[in-house]
Amino acid sequence: MLLRVLACVTALAVTAGAQQTEPFNWSGRVPAGRWIRIRNLSGSITVGAATGDNVEVTATKRWRRGDPNSVRFETKKFGPGSESVLICALWGERSSCDEHSYQSHSDDNDRGMRNNDVSVEFRVLVPRGVKVGVNTINGTVTVDGATSEVSAGTINGDIDVTTSGGPVNANNINGDVRARLGKVESDAPMEFKTITGNVSVEFGNDFGADVNLHTLNGSLNTNFEMTISGRLDAKRLRTHIGKPGGPRIQISTINGNVELKHR
C-alpha cells in the first residue's frame, strides 16, 4: 500500500559529500507470521536476511544543509498480542504514522523544513517467516532474501523484491517494479503496479494464477503458456497461467512495459 501524505515535506536529494549521524539501531524478536513495518519519507529502505533470530534495524541520517534534529524515530508495537513492530522516520513535530499510513504536516512554524535535505537510509535484517512491510516516499525499496509476505511501496524510486515465499504486493508511482517469487502457497491476491515505469514479475515453474496484465503506453510480454479466447488485445490480457487454482494477480503500468515470466 502506498503511504498517504497529507502535506508532504519537501525533501531534497542528498548528494556526495553529505554528513551523517551515528545510526539509530533497534533489535528485537518478531515471531514468524508477524510484521516488521518501516515507514520513511526521504531515503532508501533495504531488507536482507538475518543470520540470527532477531530483526535488526539500522537507520542513518544523511544531509548537507538540513537539520538532522528535525527527523526523529518512533517505534510502536501493534497487531495481535502486540507482537508486530513499526518503526517510522518522522520529519517535523506534527508528523505521525501508524501501521496503516504515514502523515506529514507542515505549517508556518515549519518554514525551515521546506529546504530540509535530510534523508534516512534504512537497513533491515529479517529472520525466516517474518512478514515485511516497507514504504517510503522518495527513495528505492529493495527486499532480498524474504521468506514470507512482503508489502512494498514508494512514490519516486524503483522497487525490487526477491522472496522465497509470498504473497507480494508492490505499488509505485514513478519507477520500475521488479519481483522474483519462489514457491507461493497462499491464494491471497497480489498486485504489482506503477504509473511511469516497467513492471517485471517472475515465478517458479510450479505455479498457477489468474492474471490481469495491462499497460496503456507499452507492451505485454510473457513466456507462460496460455490459452486466449476471443479477440486478442495488445494492451490488456486476462487469462489463467500454470497449474489449476492459485491467486488472482494484477500487473499493470500506464507508461511502460509489463513482463510476466517463469524460470
Backbone torsions as a table, in degrees:
resi	resn	phi	psi	omega
1	MET	NA	134.1	177.1
2	LEU	-73.4	145.5	178.9
3	LEU	-67.9	144.3	174.3
4	ARG	-95.8	128.6	-178.7
5	VAL	-120.6	122.0	-179.5
6	LEU	-79.5	-43.0	176.4
7	ALA	-149.7	95.4	-168.8
8	CYS	-72.6	131.2	174.3
9	VAL	-70.4	135.4	177.3
10	THR	-71.7	120.6	-178.6
11	ALA	-122.4	113.9	-175.8
12	LEU	-83.6	149.6	180.0
13	ALA	-63.0	139.1	179.2
14	VAL	-93.7	127.1	-176.3
15	THR	-103.7	-175.8	-179.2
16	ALA	-58.8	147.5	179.8
17	GLY	89.5	7.9	-179.2
18	ALA	-70.0	151.9	172.7
19	GLN	-83.9	163.5	175.8
20	GLN	-147.9	152.6	179.2
21	THR	-93.5	171.7	167.4
22	GLU	-63.0	138.2	-172.9
23	PRO	-70.0	151.9	166.8
24	PHE	-79.8	134.9	-178.8
25	ASN	-127.8	138.1	172.0
26	TRP	-138.0	136.8	177.2
27	SER	-139.3	133.9	179.6
28	GLY	-172.2	169.5	-178.0
29	ARG	-87.0	125.1	171.2
30	VAL	-122.7	116.4	-176.5
31	PRO	-62.9	153.5	173.3
32	ALA	-57.1	137.9	-177.9
33	GLY	90.8	-7.8	175.2
34	ARG	-104.5	173.9	-170.5
35	TRP	-107.4	143.4	155.1
36	ILE	-109.8	122.0	-179.2
37	ARG	-118.9	133.5	177.7
38	ILE	-121.1	129.6	178.0
39	ARG	-126.3	130.6	-173.1
40	ASN	-136.4	161.2	176.4
41	LEU	-107.4	-49.7	-177.7
42	SER	-135.6	115.5	179.7
43	GLY	133.4	163.5	-174.9
44	SER	-84.8	159.6	172.1
45	ILE	-129.0	125.4	179.9
46	THR	-123.2	129.3	-178.4
47	VAL	-119.6	134.7	176.6
48	GLY	-135.7	179.1	-178.4
49	ALA	-85.3	134.7	176.6
50	ALA	-81.9	152.3	175.8
51	THR	-93.4	-16.8	179.2
52	GLY	-112.5	-160.8	-176.2
53	ASP	-94.1	-9.6	-176.9
54	ASN	-98.4	150.1	165.1
55	VAL	-76.9	134.1	179.5
56	GLU	-119.3	124.7	-179.4
57	VAL	-123.2	128.0	174.6
58	THR	-125.8	131.0	179.7
59	ALA	-130.9	127.9	-176.7
60	THR	-120.2	126.5	175.2
61	LYS	-83.7	137.7	175.8
62	ARG	-132.0	143.0	-178.5
63	TRP	-163.3	162.7	172.1
64	ARG	-117.5	-46.3	-176.5
65	ARG	-119.2	-16.0	-172.8
66	GLY	-79.3	-177.3	179.7
67	ASP	-109.2	108.3	-177.9
68	PRO	-63.1	-21.9	179.3
69	ASN	-71.5	-11.2	177.5
70	SER	-76.7	-10.0	-179.2
71	VAL	-112.4	127.7	179.1
72	ARG	-125.7	163.3	179.2
73	PHE	-112.7	140.9	-179.6
74	GLU	-130.9	133.4	-179.2
75	THR	-121.0	131.3	179.3
76	LYS	-136.1	155.3	169.5
77	LYS	-108.5	149.1	-177.2
78	PHE	-154.1	174.8	175.0
79	GLY	82.0	-177.9	-178.6
80	PRO	-54.7	126.1	179.0
81	GLY	67.8	11.1	-175.6
82	SER	49.8	43.3	-177.2
83	GLU	-98.0	-11.5	175.5
84	SER	-92.4	154.7	-173.5
85	VAL	-127.2	135.8	176.5
86	LEU	-119.3	130.8	175.1
87	ILE	-127.0	127.0	-177.4
88	CYS	-123.0	143.8	165.6
89	ALA	-100.4	121.8	-171.3
90	LEU	-120.2	129.3	178.8
91	TRP	-98.1	119.7	176.5
92	GLY	86.4	157.7	-173.6
93	GLU	-71.5	-25.0	-173.2
94	ARG	-97.3	6.0	178.1
95	SER	-82.6	152.7	-179.5
96	SER	-152.9	164.8	176.5
97	CYS	-153.6	158.5	169.2
98	ASP	-143.8	-170.9	-175.3
99	GLU	-68.7	-12.3	-178.0
100	HIS	-104.0	-26.5	-170.8
101	SER	-156.1	164.5	173.5
102	TYR	-125.1	127.2	-177.7
103	GLN	-124.5	123.0	-178.8
104	SER	-119.4	120.8	-177.5
105	HIS	-115.2	145.1	171.5
106	SER	-136.7	150.2	175.8
107	ASP	-144.0	-168.9	-176.2
108	ASP	-61.3	-26.1	179.4
109	ASN	-77.2	-7.9	-177.5
110	ASP	-110.7	26.8	-176.5
111	ARG	-58.1	-31.9	180.0
112	GLY	-66.4	-18.5	-178.9
113	MET	-74.5	-19.4	-172.2
114	ARG	-66.8	-26.9	178.6
115	ASN	-112.2	25.9	-177.2
116	ASN	-82.7	116.0	-177.2
117	ASP	-100.8	18.4	178.2
118	VAL	-67.1	133.2	171.8
119	SER	-125.7	161.5	-180.0
120	VAL	-127.2	126.3	176.0
121	GLU	-104.0	119.6	178.8
122	PHE	-98.5	137.9	170.1
123	ARG	-125.4	122.3	-173.9
124	VAL	-125.8	131.4	175.7
125	LEU	-115.6	128.6	-174.2
126	VAL	-123.5	136.8	173.9
127	PRO	-72.8	172.4	179.2
128	ARG	-62.5	139.5	173.6
129	GLY	86.7	-8.9	180.0
130	VAL	-83.1	132.0	178.5
131	LYS	-78.2	146.4	-173.1
132	VAL	-121.7	123.6	172.9
133	GLY	-124.0	115.1	-174.4
134	VAL	-133.1	126.6	-177.5
135	ASN	-141.2	136.6	171.4
136	THR	-139.2	170.9	178.4
137	ILE	-100.4	-54.4	179.7
138	ASN	-117.8	99.2	179.8
139	GLY	158.1	164.8	178.4
140	THR	-85.4	155.6	175.2
141	VAL	-125.9	122.4	-179.3
142	THR	-128.2	124.4	177.2
143	VAL	-124.6	120.6	-178.1
144	ASP	-137.3	120.9	178.1
145	GLY	97.9	9.4	175.5
146	ALA	-68.7	153.2	-178.2
147	THR	-124.2	0.9	-177.2
148	SER	-138.1	-160.5	-175.6
149	GLU	-61.6	142.1	178.5
150	VAL	-131.6	132.6	170.6
151	SER	-124.3	120.3	-174.2
152	ALA	-133.0	140.3	179.1
153	GLY	-154.1	147.6	170.0
154	THR	-150.8	171.6	175.2
155	ILE	-110.7	-41.8	178.7
156	ASN	-126.4	99.7	-179.3
157	GLY	149.8	167.0	179.2
158	ASP	-87.9	154.6	172.1
159	ILE	-117.9	131.0	178.9
160	ASP	-136.5	115.4	-175.5
161	VAL	-124.1	130.0	171.4
162	THR	-127.1	123.2	-179.7
163	THR	-144.2	146.7	176.3
164	SER	-89.7	-3.8	179.0
165	GLY	-121.8	-131.5	-178.8
166	GLY	155.5	-175.4	-0.5
167	PRO	-74.4	173.3	179.3
168	VAL	-130.6	137.2	170.0
169	ASN	-128.7	128.4	-177.9
170	ALA	-136.2	121.4	-176.3
171	ASN	-128.1	137.2	-172.9
172	ASN	-142.0	168.8	171.8
173	ILE	-118.5	-60.3	-179.1
174	ASN	-119.7	94.5	179.6
175	GLY	153.4	167.5	-179.6
176	ASP	-80.4	157.6	171.4
177	VAL	-124.6	123.3	176.8
178	ARG	-128.1	134.4	-179.8
179	ALA	-143.2	136.6	175.7
180	ARG	-128.0	117.7	-175.6
181	LEU	-115.4	143.2	173.3
182	GLY	-88.0	-136.9	-179.2
183	LYS	-71.9	123.6	-179.8
184	VAL	-112.0	111.9	-177.3
185	GLU	-97.1	-13.6	-179.6
186	SER	-85.7	146.0	174.0
187	ASP	-97.9	14.1	178.0
188	ALA	-65.2	140.8	-179.4
189	PRO	-62.8	152.5	178.8
190	MET	-130.6	151.4	-177.5
191	GLU	-141.0	133.4	178.1
192	PHE	-131.6	109.3	-170.3
193	LYS	-140.8	146.0	165.7
194	THR	-146.0	173.6	175.1
195	ILE	-106.3	-49.1	177.5
196	THR	-121.2	102.3	-178.0
197	GLY	153.0	170.1	177.6
198	ASN	-92.0	153.0	176.0
199	VAL	-125.2	124.4	179.2
200	SER	-130.0	124.3	-177.7
201	VAL	-128.6	133.3	-176.5
202	GLU	-127.8	132.0	177.4
203	PHE	-121.1	166.5	171.5
204	GLY	-73.7	170.5	-177.2
205	ASN	-68.7	-33.3	-175.6
206	ASP	-88.4	71.9	-172.9
207	PHE	-149.1	147.7	175.5
208	GLY	-142.5	147.2	-178.4
209	ALA	-167.8	155.8	166.1
210	ASP	-90.1	122.3	-173.3
211	VAL	-119.2	147.7	174.1
212	ASN	-127.0	109.3	179.5
213	LEU	-106.1	135.8	-176.6
214	HIS	-152.0	136.2	168.4
215	THR	-141.7	152.8	175.7
216	LEU	-99.7	-44.8	179.7
217	ASN	-126.6	81.2	-178.2
218	GLY	171.5	-162.5	-177.5
219	SER	-127.4	159.1	174.5
220	LEU	-107.5	134.9	-179.3
221	ASN	-139.5	137.2	176.8
222	THR	-154.7	149.9	172.0
223	ASN	-111.4	10.7	172.1
224	PHE	-76.0	141.4	171.1
225	GLU	-75.6	136.1	-179.2
226	MET	-153.7	156.6	178.4
227	THR	-108.1	128.2	-180.0
228	ILE	-111.0	128.2	174.6
229	SER	-112.3	140.2	-179.1
230	GLY	86.5	-164.6	-175.7
231	ARG	-73.1	136.0	179.4
232	LEU	-83.3	125.0	178.2
233	ASP	-105.1	121.6	-176.1
234	ALA	-71.9	-11.7	-177.1
235	LYS	-111.7	-12.6	-178.9
236	ARG	-143.7	135.8	-178.4
237	LEU	-141.4	124.6	174.7
238	ARG	-122.0	123.9	-177.6
239	THR	-164.9	178.0	172.7
240	HIS	-108.1	139.3	177.0
241	ILE	-120.2	150.8	171.8
242	GLY	70.5	-152.9	-174.9
243	LYS	-71.3	163.9	-178.7
244	PRO	-61.6	153.1	177.9
245	GLY	80.3	-166.7	178.5
246	GLY	104.4	177.1	-175.2
247	PRO	-79.1	171.7	168.0
248	ARG	-93.7	133.7	-175.3
249	ILE	-130.5	130.1	175.0
250	GLN	-113.2	127.2	178.9
251	ILE	-128.2	116.7	-171.5
252	SER	-152.6	155.3	171.5
253	THR	-150.6	163.6	173.6
254	ILE	-96.0	-52.3	-178.1
255	ASN	-117.9	89.7	-179.2
256	GLY	160.0	-179.0	-178.7
257	ASN	-100.8	154.6	175.7
258	VAL	-118.4	130.7	178.3
259	GLU	-131.0	129.7	175.3
260	LEU	-124.3	122.9	-175.7
261	LYS	-144.5	163.9	174.2
262	HIS	-121.0	155.4	179.1
263	ARG	-78.9	NA	NA
